[in-house]
Each structure stands twice: as C-alpha cells, then as structure tokens.
C-alpha cells in the first residue's frame, strides 16, 4: 500500500503553518504558492575553536505539486514573502533544492533584499 504523503501530510502542514510566497521562475513567470519557512541555526567553527559563530540557514519547504505542471523548483529562482521572524517583506534566491522523495522540496535560500 502506497501512502500519499503530499495529500496526507504536506497539505495539512502547509495549510496550518505555511507562509504566502510570491515565487518567480528564473526568466519566467511569477505565481503565488504557500511554503513552510525556517531559519534553522547552524554553528560553525569558522572563526577558530575559541570563537564559534552561529549563522542562519533560511529554508522554505514547498509541495512540488504547487508548481506549474512539469516544473520543479530550480537554483536561481527567486521568491519573496513577509518573513515571519522579522515581519518584513524579504526576497531570496534559491541556492539549492533538496527533494525528499515524498512530494516536498526544501529550498535552501540566500537573502538578497
């Protein structure tokens, strides 16, 4: 028996926790979608062992089914939304796309404005 993770898990989670996003395909159209945003912290030893630094890792979880037919999110796409942390409209570029094989893609983002 196959489980439809997209409809049983992805849709309810996005419906409750999702942020409204304006998504722009690189050299293509802009369309609305809903995604789950997080700024997970990452601790790095980039300044030496005595001075660890913590940076954020902005990530947007999206349902692949929310994209136009035949399209999956790609590097260099851009998106904007009101950041739930800063409460300010922010724009990001997609630097990496990681799919989970269950209908969700995790977009690793770079802040651009």
C-alpha positions in Angstrom: 0.0 0.0 0.0 1.4 3.4 -1.0 0.9 6.4 1.2 0.2 9.7 -0.4 2.5 11.9 1.8 1.7 15.0 -0.3 -2.0 15.0 0.5 -1.9 13.3 3.9 1.0 15.3 5.4 2.2 18.0 3.1 -1.1 19.7 2.5 -2.3 19.8 6.2 1.1 21.1 7.5 1.3 23.7 4.8 -2.3 24.7 5.4 -1.6 25.4 9.1 1.9 26.7 9.1 2.5 28.0 5.6 3.5 31.5 4.5 2.2 33.1 1.4 5.0 33.4 -1.1 5.5 35.1 -4.5 7.6 32.7 -6.5 9.4 33.7 -9.7 10.8 31.1 -12.1 14.2 32.2 -13.4 13.5 34.0 -16.6 9.8 33.0 -16.2 6.5 33.9 -14.6 5.7 34.8 -11.0 3.0 32.9 -9.2 1.7 32.5 -5.6 2.3 29.5 -3.5 2.5 28.6 0.2 5.6 27.3 1.9 6.9 26.5 5.4 9.8 28.8 6.3 12.5 28.2 8.9 15.7 29.9 9.8 17.5 26.9 11.4 20.7 27.9 13.2 24.0 26.4 12.2 27.0 26.7 14.4 30.3 26.9 12.6 33.9 27.0 13.8 34.9 29.4 11.0 36.5 31.9 13.4 38.5 29.3 15.2 37.7 27.0 18.1 37.7 29.8 20.7 35.1 31.8 18.8 32.3 29.7 17.3 29.9 31.6 15.1 26.2 30.9 14.5 24.5 31.7 11.2 21.0 31.1 10.0 20.1 28.6 7.3 17.0 30.0 5.6 14.9 27.2 4.1 11.5 27.0 2.6 9.7 23.7 2.4 7.3 23.6 -0.6 5.0 21.0 -2.1 6.2 20.2 -5.6 2.5 19.7 -6.6 2.1 23.5 -6.0 4.3 24.3 -9.0 3.1 24.6 -12.6 2.7 21.2 -14.4 6.0 19.8 -15.4 8.1 22.3 -13.5 10.2 21.7 -10.3 12.0 24.5 -8.3 15.5 25.2 -9.6 18.6 27.2 -8.5 18.4 30.9 -9.4 14.6 31.0 -9.0 13.6 33.9 -6.7 10.9 34.3 -4.1 9.6 36.9 -1.7 7.4 36.9 1.4 6.8 38.5 4.7 9.4 36.8 6.9 7.6 35.5 10.0 10.7 36.2 12.1 11.5 39.8 11.0 7.9 40.7 10.0 9.4 42.5 6.9 9.0 41.6 3.2 12.2 39.9 2.1 13.5 38.5 -1.2 15.6 35.4 -1.6 17.3 33.4 -4.4 17.2 29.6 -4.4 20.7 28.3 -3.9 19.9 24.6 -3.6 16.9 22.3 -4.0 16.6 19.2 -1.9 13.7 16.9 -2.5 12.6 14.3 0.0 11.0 11.8 -2.4 7.6 12.3 -0.8 6.4 15.3 -2.7 8.2 18.0 -0.8 11.3 20.1 -1.8 13.4 22.0 0.7 14.7 25.2 -0.9 18.0 26.5 0.6 17.9 30.2 0.3 20.2 33.2 0.0 18.9 36.6 1.3 19.0 39.3 -1.4 16.9 42.1 -0.1 
